[in-house]
């Protein structure tokens, strides 16, 4: 249930509604809009009949039931786009933000070189995996805690915030200490214990769509995080599994405008994991810009042929520079309205 306060509602009236919601056993979620305040009452639907009485409380304009299973992630709860701020970087605010770096932290030299390449090209956030979920138990699993510390050091050295994946609940506090954004990978999209725990974090969460996950399931996973109190969630379309075998996965580019319609959360894409081939990363990124994505997370490596993880899908420095030039050109073209003629 959404309780819409009147434009002239006082803080005392808002506080009274919040206390009333809590007294009924519901959890209040406050959204401060441009003109008025929305209060979401989240809990067991069996008490919905009692919530309707909120319409008679002082300062309340009306009560609106939320019909979709996801409450806090939907446009019904918040019409304005959520903008995630990490330092001077804004995701969801109109800029196409590129996150770049190696799939895995391998060494200080490799990470520093990757960081400077990303920075020089215009990427805003540095990525690097410290804990790596691998299909084979014999594959490189990442540098773990040592890799986390190295990622933070390099991020500070090149002047970029960093994002890395957290794989289990035991490592959440550690990853939060050393990263600016915590990533939930595709394999953990329905690891509900992990989703609940990162819901208590004070830092943004990058939530990747699973290979077999529907859009509704993605939004319900985001709901776990928001219901825990963390409303800083970035959704990532990284390709779904279809019958096609030419690419690693199939980038569901239509998911971007669909999600933009359904949710206020920012949406980015991962063309590297979607395609599995470096040669497709640039055209898929162009497509993401064209459909209105808020950014992309891209794998780069100084020498992809020597990468310990995902070398074939990692861009070389010169390829990444070209990608960033094309993104800037396409954004400028769309901004000037010429894109409508293409």
The 8 nearest C-alpha neighbors of each residue, nearest first, counted from 0:
[[1, 64, 40, 65, 63, 39, 2, 62],
 [2, 0, 39, 63, 62, 38, 64, 3],
 [1, 3, 62, 38, 37, 61, 39, 4],
 [4, 2, 37, 61, 60, 62, 59, 1],
 [5, 3, 59, 60, 36, 58, 37, 8],
 [4, 6, 60, 8, 7, 59, 58, 35],
 [5, 7, 35, 8, 34, 4, 36, 60],
 [6, 8, 5, 9, 58, 35, 4, 34],
 [9, 7, 58, 5, 6, 4, 12, 10],
 [10, 8, 12, 11, 7, 13, 58, 14],
 [9, 11, 13, 12, 14, 8, 15, 58],
 [10, 12, 14, 9, 13, 15, 8, 16],
 [13, 11, 15, 9, 10, 14, 58, 57],
 [12, 14, 10, 16, 15, 11, 17, 9],
 [13, 15, 17, 11, 12, 16, 10, 18],
 [14, 16, 12, 18, 13, 17, 19, 11],
 [17, 15, 19, 13, 18, 14, 20, 12],
 [16, 18, 14, 20, 19, 15, 27, 13],
 [19, 17, 21, 15, 16, 20, 22, 14],
 [18, 20, 16, 22, 17, 21, 15, 23],
 [21, 19, 17, 23, 22, 18, 25, 16],
 [20, 22, 25, 18, 24, 23, 19, 26],
 [21, 23, 19, 20, 24, 18, 25, 17],
 [24, 22, 21, 20, 25, 19, 46, 49],
 [23, 25, 21, 22, 20, 26, 42, 43],
 [26, 24, 42, 21, 20, 41, 23, 40],
 [25, 27, 41, 40, 21, 42, 28, 24],
 [28, 26, 40, 39, 17, 38, 41, 25],
 [29, 27, 39, 38, 40, 26, 30, 41],
 [28, 30, 38, 37, 39, 27, 31, 36],
 [31, 29, 37, 36, 32, 38, 28, 77],
 [32, 30, 36, 37, 29, 35, 33, 34],
 [33, 31, 35, 34, 36, 30, 37, 79],
 [32, 34, 35, 31, 36, 79, 30, 6],
 [35, 33, 32, 6, 36, 31, 5, 7],
 [34, 36, 6, 32, 33, 4, 5, 31],
 [35, 37, 31, 4, 32, 30, 3, 38],
 [38, 36, 3, 30, 2, 29, 4, 31],
 [39, 37, 29, 2, 28, 1, 30, 27],
 [38, 40, 1, 28, 27, 0, 41, 2],
 [41, 39, 27, 0, 26, 25, 1, 38],
 [42, 40, 26, 25, 39, 27, 0, 43],
 [41, 43, 25, 44, 26, 40, 24, 46],
 [42, 44, 45, 46, 41, 25, 47, 24],
 [45, 43, 47, 46, 42, 41, 48, 0],
 [46, 44, 43, 47, 48, 42, 49, 50],
 [47, 45, 44, 48, 49, 43, 50, 23],
 [46, 48, 50, 44, 49, 45, 51, 0],
 [49, 47, 50, 46, 51, 45, 52, 44],
 [50, 48, 47, 51, 46, 52, 53, 23],
 [51, 49, 47, 52, 48, 53, 46, 0],
 [50, 52, 53, 49, 48, 54, 62, 47],
 [51, 53, 54, 50, 49, 55, 56, 48],
 [54, 52, 51, 56, 55, 50, 62, 59],
 [53, 55, 61, 52, 56, 59, 62, 51],
 [56, 54, 53, 52, 57, 59, 51, 61],
 [55, 57, 53, 54, 59, 58, 16, 52],
 [58, 56, 59, 12, 55, 8, 54, 16],
 [57, 59, 8, 5, 12, 4, 56, 60],
 [60, 58, 4, 5, 57, 56, 54, 61],
 [59, 61, 5, 4, 3, 58, 54, 62],
 [62, 60, 54, 3, 59, 2, 63, 4],
 [63, 61, 2, 1, 54, 3, 51, 64],
 [62, 64, 1, 0, 2, 65, 61, 3],
 [65, 63, 0, 1, 66, 62, 47, 2],
 [66, 64, 0, 67, 70, 63, 75, 1],
 [65, 67, 64, 68, 70, 69, 0, 75],
 [66, 68, 69, 65, 70, 73, 75, 64],
 [69, 67, 70, 66, 219, 65, 215, 218],
 [70, 68, 67, 219, 222, 72, 71, 73],
 [69, 71, 72, 73, 68, 65, 76, 67],
 [70, 72, 73, 76, 69, 222, 225, 226],
 [73, 71, 262, 70, 222, 69, 263, 218],
 [74, 72, 262, 75, 71, 76, 261, 70],
 [73, 75, 77, 78, 262, 76, 263, 261],
 [74, 76, 73, 77, 78, 65, 70, 1],
 [75, 77, 74, 73, 71, 1, 70, 78],
 [76, 78, 74, 79, 75, 263, 73, 30],
 [77, 79, 74, 263, 80, 75, 76, 73],
 [80, 78, 77, 263, 81, 32, 74, 33],
 [81, 79, 263, 82, 264, 78, 91, 265],
 [80, 82, 264, 263, 79, 91, 83, 265],
 [81, 83, 91, 92, 90, 80, 89, 84],
 [82, 84, 90, 89, 231, 91, 81, 85],
 [85, 83, 89, 88, 86, 82, 90, 87],
 [86, 84, 88, 87, 89, 83, 179, 160],
 [85, 87, 88, 84, 160, 89, 179, 159],
 [86, 88, 85, 89, 84, 123, 160, 159],
 [89, 87, 85, 86, 84, 90, 123, 96],
 [90, 88, 84, 83, 92, 82, 91, 85],
 [91, 89, 83, 92, 82, 293, 96, 84],
 [92, 90, 82, 265, 293, 93, 89, 81],
 [91, 93, 82, 90, 89, 94, 293, 80],
 [92, 94, 91, 95, 293, 90, 89, 96],
 [93, 95, 96, 92, 293, 90, 91, 89],
 [96, 94, 294, 293, 97, 93, 292, 288],
 [97, 95, 294, 94, 293, 123, 90, 295],
 [96, 98, 122, 295, 294, 296, 123, 99],
 [99, 97, 296, 124, 125, 122, 123, 297],
 [100, 98, 297, 125, 126, 298, 296, 117],
 [99, 101, 126, 299, 298, 125, 127, 113],
 [102, 100, 299, 298, 103, 127, 300, 104],
 [101, 103, 127, 128, 298, 308, 100, 309],
 [104, 102, 128, 127, 101, 105, 129, 308],
 [103, 105, 127, 128, 129, 146, 106, 110],
 [106, 104, 103, 109, 142, 107, 110, 307],
 [107, 105, 109, 108, 104, 110, 146, 149],
 [106, 108, 110, 109, 111, 149, 105, 153],
 [107, 109, 111, 106, 110, 112, 105, 113],
 [110, 108, 106, 112, 107, 111, 113, 105],
 [109, 111, 113, 107, 112, 108, 114, 106],
 [112, 110, 114, 108, 113, 109, 153, 107],
 [111, 113, 115, 109, 114, 110, 108, 116],
 [114, 112, 110, 116, 111, 115, 100, 300],
 [115, 113, 111, 117, 112, 116, 110, 118],
 [114, 116, 118, 112, 117, 113, 119, 111],
 [117, 115, 113, 119, 114, 118, 120, 112],
 [118, 116, 114, 122, 120, 115, 119, 99],
 [117, 119, 115, 121, 122, 120, 116, 114],
 [120, 118, 116, 121, 117, 115, 122, 320],
 [121, 119, 117, 320, 118, 122, 116, 323],
 [122, 120, 118, 119, 123, 117, 323, 97],
 [121, 123, 97, 117, 118, 98, 124, 120],
 [122, 124, 97, 98, 121, 96, 159, 88],
 [125, 123, 98, 160, 159, 161, 122, 99],
 [126, 124, 161, 99, 100, 98, 159, 160],
 [127, 125, 100, 162, 99, 161, 163, 98],
 [128, 126, 103, 101, 104, 102, 163, 100],
 [127, 129, 103, 163, 104, 102, 130, 164],
 [128, 130, 143, 146, 141, 142, 147, 104],
 [131, 129, 143, 141, 128, 140, 164, 132],
 [130, 132, 140, 141, 133, 128, 129, 103],
 [133, 131, 140, 130, 134, 166, 186, 184],
 [134, 132, 135, 131, 138, 140, 136, 139],
 [133, 135, 136, 132, 138, 137, 131, 140],
 [134, 136, 137, 133, 138, 139, 132, 140],
 [137, 135, 138, 134, 133, 140, 139, 132],
 [138, 136, 135, 139, 140, 133, 134, 132],
 [139, 137, 135, 136, 140, 133, 134, 308],
 [138, 140, 141, 137, 307, 308, 131, 133],
 [141, 139, 131, 138, 130, 132, 133, 142],
 [140, 142, 130, 129, 131, 143, 139, 103],
 [141, 143, 146, 129, 145, 144, 130, 104],
 [142, 144, 129, 130, 146, 141, 145, 147],
 [145, 143, 147, 146, 148, 142, 129, 173],
 [146, 144, 148, 147, 143, 142, 149, 129],
 [145, 147, 142, 129, 149, 143, 144, 148],
 [148, 146, 144, 150, 149, 145, 129, 177],
 [147, 149, 151, 145, 150, 146, 152, 177],
 [148, 150, 146, 152, 147, 151, 153, 145],
 [151, 149, 147, 153, 148, 152, 154, 146],
 [150, 152, 154, 148, 149, 153, 177, 155],
 [153, 151, 149, 155, 154, 150, 156, 148],
 [152, 154, 156, 150, 155, 151, 111, 149],
 [155, 153, 159, 151, 156, 157, 152, 158],
 [154, 156, 158, 152, 153, 157, 151, 159],
 [155, 157, 153, 154, 158, 152, 159, 111],
 [158, 156, 154, 155, 159, 153, 115, 114],
 [159, 157, 155, 156, 154, 160, 118, 153],
 [158, 160, 154, 124, 157, 125, 155, 161],
 [161, 159, 124, 179, 154, 125, 158, 162],
 [162, 160, 125, 179, 178, 126, 124, 154],
 [163, 161, 180, 126, 178, 181, 179, 125],
 [164, 162, 128, 182, 127, 181, 126, 178],
 [163, 165, 182, 181, 183, 128, 166, 184],
 [164, 166, 182, 167, 183, 171, 181, 174],
 [167, 165, 164, 130, 183, 187, 168, 170],
 [168, 166, 169, 170, 165, 193, 171, 192],
 [167, 169, 193, 171, 170, 196, 192, 166],
 [168, 170, 167, 171, 172, 173, 166, 193],
 [171, 169, 173, 168, 172, 167, 174, 165],
 [172, 170, 174, 168, 173, 169, 175, 165],
 [173, 171, 175, 174, 170, 176, 169, 200],
 [172, 174, 176, 170, 175, 171, 177, 144],
 [175, 173, 171, 176, 177, 172, 178, 170],
 [174, 176, 172, 178, 173, 177, 171, 181],
 [175, 177, 173, 174, 178, 172, 179, 171],
 [176, 178, 174, 175, 151, 147, 148, 173],
 [179, 177, 175, 161, 180, 162, 174, 176],
 [178, 180, 161, 160, 162, 202, 181, 177],
 [181, 179, 162, 203, 178, 204, 202, 182],
 [182, 180, 204, 163, 164, 162, 205, 165],
 [181, 183, 164, 205, 163, 204, 165, 206],
 [184, 182, 206, 164, 205, 207, 165, 187],
 [185, 183, 207, 187, 186, 182, 188, 164],
 [184, 186, 209, 207, 188, 208, 187, 210],
 [185, 187, 184, 188, 209, 189, 210, 132],
 [188, 186, 190, 189, 185, 184, 183, 166],
 [187, 189, 185, 186, 190, 209, 184, 208],
 [190, 188, 191, 187, 220, 194, 186, 209],
 [189, 191, 187, 193, 192, 188, 194, 186],
 [190, 192, 194, 193, 189, 195, 223, 220],
 [191, 193, 195, 194, 190, 196, 168, 167],
 [192, 194, 196, 168, 191, 195, 190, 167],
 [195, 193, 191, 197, 196, 192, 224, 223],
 [196, 194, 198, 192, 193, 197, 224, 223],
 [195, 197, 193, 198, 194, 199, 192, 168],
 [198, 196, 200, 199, 194, 195, 193, 224],
 [197, 199, 224, 227, 229, 195, 196, 200],
 [198, 200, 197, 196, 227, 228, 229, 201],
 [201, 199, 197, 202, 198, 229, 196, 175],
 [200, 202, 199, 229, 203, 198, 175, 231],
 [201, 203, 200, 180, 179, 204, 231, 175],
 [204, 202, 231, 180, 232, 181, 205, 201],
 [203, 205, 232, 181, 180, 182, 206, 233],
 [204, 206, 182, 233, 232, 181, 183, 234],
 [207, 205, 183, 234, 235, 233, 182, 204],
 [208, 206, 235, 185, 184, 183, 234, 236],
 [207, 209, 185, 236, 217, 235, 237, 212],
 [210, 208, 185, 212, 211, 188, 186, 207],
 [209, 211, 239, 240, 212, 238, 185, 208],
 [212, 210, 209, 239, 240, 213, 208, 241],
 [213, 211, 209, 210, 216, 208, 217, 214],
 [214, 212, 216, 215, 217, 211, 209, 208],
 [213, 215, 217, 216, 218, 212, 254, 258],
 [214, 216, 218, 217, 213, 219, 69, 212],
 [217, 215, 219, 213, 218, 214, 212, 220],
 [218, 216, 214, 220, 215, 219, 208, 213],
 [217, 219, 221, 215, 220, 216, 222, 214],
 [218, 220, 222, 216, 221, 217, 69, 215],
 [221, 219, 217, 222, 223, 218, 216, 189],
 [220, 222, 218, 224, 219, 223, 225, 217],
 [223, 221, 219, 225, 220, 224, 226, 72],
 [224, 222, 226, 220, 221, 225, 195, 194],
 [225, 223, 198, 221, 227, 222, 226, 194],
 [226, 224, 230, 229, 222, 227, 228, 223],
 [225, 227, 223, 228, 224, 222, 198, 71],
 [228, 226, 198, 225, 224, 199, 229, 195],
 [227, 229, 225, 226, 198, 199, 230, 224],
 [230, 228, 225, 198, 231, 227, 224, 199],
 [229, 231, 225, 232, 228, 224, 203, 198],
 [232, 230, 203, 229, 83, 204, 233, 202],
 [231, 233, 204, 203, 230, 205, 234, 264],
 [232, 234, 205, 265, 206, 266, 204, 264],
 [235, 233, 266, 206, 205, 207, 265, 267],
 [234, 236, 207, 267, 268, 266, 206, 208],
 [235, 237, 268, 208, 238, 269, 207, 267],
 [238, 236, 269, 273, 268, 272, 235, 208],
 [239, 237, 250, 273, 249, 248, 251, 236],
 [238, 240, 210, 249, 248, 211, 250, 241],
 [239, 241, 210, 248, 211, 249, 238, 242],
 [240, 242, 243, 239, 249, 248, 244, 211],
 [241, 243, 244, 240, 249, 248, 245, 239],
 [244, 242, 241, 245, 246, 249, 248, 240],
 [243, 245, 246, 242, 247, 248, 241, 249],
 [246, 244, 243, 247, 248, 274, 249, 275],
 [245, 247, 274, 244, 248, 275, 249, 243],
 [246, 248, 275, 274, 273, 244, 245, 272],
 [249, 247, 273, 238, 240, 246, 239, 274],
 [250, 248, 238, 239, 273, 251, 240, 241],
 [249, 251, 238, 273, 252, 239, 237, 248],
 [252, 250, 253, 254, 238, 249, 239, 236],
 [251, 253, 254, 250, 255, 287, 286, 290],
 [252, 254, 251, 255, 256, 257, 290, 250],
 [253, 255, 257, 252, 251, 256, 258, 236],
 [254, 256, 258, 253, 257, 252, 259, 292],
 [257, 255, 259, 258, 254, 253, 260, 290],
 [258, 256, 254, 260, 259, 255, 261, 253],
 [259, 257, 261, 260, 255, 256, 262, 254],
 [260, 258, 256, 257, 261, 262, 255, 263],
 [259, 261, 257, 258, 262, 256, 74, 263],
 [262, 260, 258, 259, 73, 74, 257, 263],
 [263, 261, 73, 74, 264, 72, 259, 258],
 [262, 264, 80, 81, 74, 79, 73, 77],
 [263, 265, 81, 262, 233, 80, 266, 232],
 [266, 264, 91, 233, 293, 234, 81, 90],
 [267, 265, 234, 293, 292, 235, 233, 264],
 [266, 268, 294, 235, 295, 293, 292, 234],
 [269, 267, 236, 295, 235, 237, 270, 296],
 [268, 270, 237, 296, 271, 295, 272, 236],
 [271, 269, 273, 280, 272, 283, 274, 268],
 [270, 272, 273, 269, 312, 274, 275, 280],
 [273, 271, 275, 274, 270, 269, 237, 238],
 [272, 274, 238, 248, 270, 237, 250, 271],
 [273, 275, 246, 247, 276, 272, 271, 248],
 [274, 276, 247, 312, 272, 271, 246, 273],
 [277, 275, 312, 274, 278, 311, 279, 271],
 [276, 278, 312, 280, 279, 313, 314, 311],
 [279, 277, 276, 280, 281, 312, 282, 314],
 [280, 278, 277, 281, 282, 276, 283, 274],
 [279, 281, 270, 283, 277, 278, 282, 271],
 [280, 282, 284, 283, 322, 279, 285, 278],
 [283, 281, 285, 284, 279, 280, 286, 278],
 [284, 282, 286, 280, 285, 281, 270, 279],
 [283, 285, 287, 281, 286, 282, 280, 288],
 [286, 284, 282, 288, 283, 287, 281, 289],
 [285, 287, 283, 289, 284, 288, 282, 290],
 [288, 286, 284, 292, 290, 285, 289, 283],
 [287, 289, 285, 291, 286, 290, 292, 284],
 [288, 290, 286, 287, 291, 285, 292, 329],
 [291, 289, 287, 288, 292, 286, 256, 255],
 [290, 292, 288, 289, 287, 293, 256, 255],
 [293, 291, 287, 267, 294, 288, 266, 290],
 [294, 292, 95, 267, 91, 266, 265, 96],
 [293, 295, 96, 95, 267, 97, 292, 268],
 [294, 296, 268, 97, 267, 269, 98, 297],
 [295, 297, 98, 269, 99, 97, 268, 298],
 [298, 296, 99, 271, 98, 295, 269, 299],
 [297, 299, 313, 101, 100, 99, 102, 271],
 [298, 300, 314, 313, 101, 100, 315, 99],
 [299, 301, 303, 302, 101, 315, 313, 113],
 [302, 300, 315, 316, 113, 303, 112, 299],
 [301, 303, 300, 304, 305, 315, 306, 310],
 [304, 302, 310, 306, 300, 305, 313, 301],
 [303, 305, 302, 306, 310, 311, 307, 300],
 [306, 304, 303, 302, 307, 310, 301, 300],
 [307, 305, 310, 303, 308, 304, 302, 309],
 [306, 308, 305, 139, 309, 310, 105, 103],
 [307, 309, 306, 310, 103, 102, 139, 101],
 [310, 308, 311, 312, 313, 102, 306, 307],
 [309, 311, 303, 306, 313, 312, 308, 304],
 [312, 310, 309, 276, 313, 277, 303, 275],
 [311, 313, 277, 276, 275, 310, 271, 309],
 [314, 312, 299, 298, 310, 277, 311, 300],
 [315, 313, 299, 277, 318, 319, 300, 298],
 [314, 316, 318, 317, 300, 301, 299, 319],
 [317, 315, 319, 318, 301, 320, 116, 314],
 [316, 318, 320, 319, 315, 321, 314, 322],
 [319, 317, 321, 315, 316, 320, 314, 322],
 [318, 320, 322, 316, 321, 317, 314, 315],
 [319, 321, 317, 323, 120, 322, 318, 316],
 [322, 320, 324, 318, 319, 323, 325, 317],
 [323, 321, 319, 325, 320, 324, 281, 326],
 [322, 324, 326, 320, 325, 321, 327, 319],
 [325, 323, 321, 327, 322, 326, 328, 320],
 [324, 326, 328, 322, 323, 327, 329, 321],
 [327, 325, 323, 329, 328, 324, 330, 322],
 [326, 328, 330, 324, 325, 329, 331, 323],
 [329, 327, 325, 331, 326, 330, 332, 324],
 [330, 328, 332, 326, 331, 327, 325, 333],
 [331, 329, 333, 327, 332, 328, 334, 326],
 [332, 330, 334, 328, 329, 333, 327, 335],
 [331, 333, 329, 335, 330, 334, 337, 338],
 [334, 332, 338, 336, 330, 335, 331, 337],
 [333, 335, 331, 336, 332, 330, 337, 338],
 [336, 334, 332, 333, 337, 331, 338, 330],
 [335, 337, 333, 338, 334, 339, 332, 340],
 [336, 338, 339, 332, 335, 340, 333, 341],
 [339, 337, 333, 336, 341, 340, 332, 335],
 [340, 338, 337, 341, 336, 333, 332, 335],
 [339, 341, 338, 337, 336, 333, 332, 335],
 [340, 338, 339, 337, 333, 336, 332, 289]]
